[in-house]
Amino acid sequence: MTKTHNVLLIGLGKIGMLYDFDNNNPEVFLSHAKSIDKIEGFNLTAGVDKNKDLTNLFKSKYKKPTFNS
């Protein structure tokens, strides 16, 4: 049985989410969000950022809750 790690991502900027936000190639992983979301053994649970625009993007793409602090 594979252990699953729940991950709360803090910081949704470039490396957090934006580097590959529009890249749908399943073999390209340039951000923490996409890597955590797609790699077995990890469960992306939520995202945190002070920037409301970034939390809205995260919520729309990953369908996970967001927080501003």
N, C-alpha and C positions, 0 to 999 in steps of 0.2 A: 504494500500500500504506500502510495506517495503522499508525503506530508504536504499540505497546502499552507502557504504563508500569506496571510492577509496583509495588504499593503495600503497605507494611507499616503498619498503622494502630496508632499508639501513643496509648492513652487511649480507653477504651470507655465513658465516662460519657455524659452527656446529649448534647452535640454530637457526640461520637464515634459513638454508636450509639442511645441511648435515645429521643431526641425523636420518632422515627418507627418505633420497633421494632415496634409492633403495627399500624401503618398500612399496609395492603396496596394503597392507591391508587397505581398506577404513575406518576402525575403529581405526587406529593408527595414532595419530597426535603428533609428537615429535619436529616439527620445526615450525617457524613462517610462512614460505612460504607455506607449505602444509595446515596449518590451515586456512590461509587467502584465499588460492585458493579454498578450499572445503566448507567453512562455508557460508551459505546464509547470504546475507546482506553486504558481503565484496567483493571487486573487486581488485585483484592483478594486478596492472598496470605496474610495472617495478621493476627492482632490481639494486642496487648500491653496488659496492665493488671495491677496488683498485686492487684486484687480478683478472687478466684476465682469469685464468683458472676457477675461480668460476663464473664469469659472463657468460662464455661460457656454463658451466653446467646449470646454471639457464635458459639461453636462449633456450637451447636444450630441457629442460624438460617442462618449462612453456610457451614457445612460446611468451614471452613478451620482450620488449626492455630492454637493460641494459646500465649502465653508469659506468665509472670508477671514477667519482667525482661528 
